[in-house]
């Protein structure tokens, strides 16, 4: 789905957006912006032939529930949403946009709970955090029927390589030096 793009930029300021627009990348994630800024930012991305993913829980002023997701999809016409809320991912599936279910690995219990939610939700994409947990990725892949992205705490190109070798289709990162 993300083509050959192995790193998906997580963009949280105008300077990073400008850098992303100058790169030969297609997908970018908008986060930490205000809701009122999104129409302009999405327009700029569209003008530059970029695909827009929104981290719905990290947009100031947006209710990160299914109604916020409907607004992002119907009004702002985003290409996809990243969320830890199952109802948001269900809306994405119904509306035929990319839905990336995000979950955090804190311990064995959080892993089991997340896997149980995933079995019920059956998302096409999952983002697992932190990316430093890549060593458990082969075990997780056996239990999921989803494409896996990894994000969080990625500090180097070596971290990116570890995640990809472990089976992730891509990583998400706000570190601009890792984008290309």
N, C-alpha and C positions, 0 to 999 in steps of 0.2 A: 504493500500500500504506500509506503513512504519512498518507493523507488530505491535508489542507491544511497539515499540520505541516511547516514549512520548516526549523525548528531542532529537533534532537533533543538534549535536555539530557544531558550526561555528568555523572553525579552521583557524587561521591566522598566526601561526608561527610553527617552527619545534618542539618546546617543547610541544605545545598543540597537534600536530599530534602524537607525541610519546605517549602521554597520551591516546588519542583516540584509537590508535592501541592496547593498552593494555586492553581496556574495551570490554565487551560483547555486543557491539553495532554494527549495520550494516551500517547505513547511516551517512555520514559526509559531511559537506559543506566546500569546500576550498574557501578562500577569502583573499585578501590583499597580495597574492603572485605575483611574476613576471611570465609572460607568459612562459618564458624560463625554469622556475622551474616545470611547470605543468607535463611534461612527466614523470619525475622522481617521483614526489609526487604521481601521479596517479598509477604508477607502484608499488610503495610501498603499497598503499592502496589495489590494486588488489591482490598483493602477500599475503596480510592479510585478503583476502576475504571480503573486505569492498565495499560498493556502494558509488560512487563518484558523488556528486552534486557540481556544480560550480556556484558561484555568479558572473555572467559574467560582471557586472558593477564594480566589485571590484577586478578585475585582472589587474595588471599593465602591459600595453603593448598590451592588447587585445581590439580590437574594439568591443564594446558591442552591435553591431547590428546583423542583421540576418546572415551576412557573418562570423562574429566571432562565432556565434552559430553553423553554418555549420562546421567550423573548429573543434570546441569542440566535436561535435557529430561524424563527419566522421574520423578525424585524431586521436583525443585523446580518442574517444569511451567512453565519459562520460555517466553516467546513467541518469543525469538530469541537468537542468539549472534553476536558479532563476533569474528573470529579471522583471523590470518594463516596458519593451518594448513589446507591443503586437506582433510585427512582430517576435520577438525571440520566443515567446510562440507558435505562429503559426508554425514556423519551427520545434519546439519540437513535436508538435502534428503530423505533416506530417511525421517526422522521427521516431515516436513511442518511444520517450524518455520522461522522466518526465519533464514537464514544469510547473514551479511554478510562477504564476503571482503575483508580489509584489506590494502592494500599501500602501500609507501612509494616515492615518486619521489625518488631521490637523484641520478640521472644517466640518460643514454640507455640504458645497459646494464641498470640496474634496471627501467626502463620496459619494455624488450623482454622481459626475463625474466618480469616480472609479467604481461605480455600473453600470453605463451606458457602460463603456468600457467592463466590465465583461459580460454584457448581449450580447454584440456583439461578444466578443472573446470566450466565453463559455469555460474557462479553466477547467481542471480537479482539479487543486490545486491552491489555493490562499494563499499568506502570507500577513497578515495584521499587520502593524506597526503603532504605538507602541502597544505592548502587554498590556499595561496599559489601553487600550480602550476596554478590554474584556466585559465590561458591555453593549456595543452596539452590541455584537456578535449575540445574538438571533435575533435582528432586521435585521441584515445583512444576516443571514442564510436564512431567509424567502425570500430573494430576489436573492440569489445565488444558482446555481446548481453545487457547487464545494465543495471539502474537504478544510477545513480552517486550516491553521497553523498561529501561532502568533509569533512575535519576536520583539525585541527591548525593552530596558529598563526593562528587567526581572532581578530583584535583588535578588529574594529568591525563595525557594521551594513553598512558599505560592502563589507567583505570578504564578508559573507554574500550581498549583492546580486550581487557579481561572480561568485561560485560558481553562484548560481541562474541568472543570465543566460548563463553559459557552458554550462549544461545539467545541472547537478546537480539531483536531485529534492529534496535536503535537505542540510543541514550538521549535523555533530555539534559540540557546543561545551560546555566546562565553564564558560564565562563566563556567570554568571547574568544579567547585564544584557542579554545577547543572546537569551535564551530567548523573550522576547515582544516 
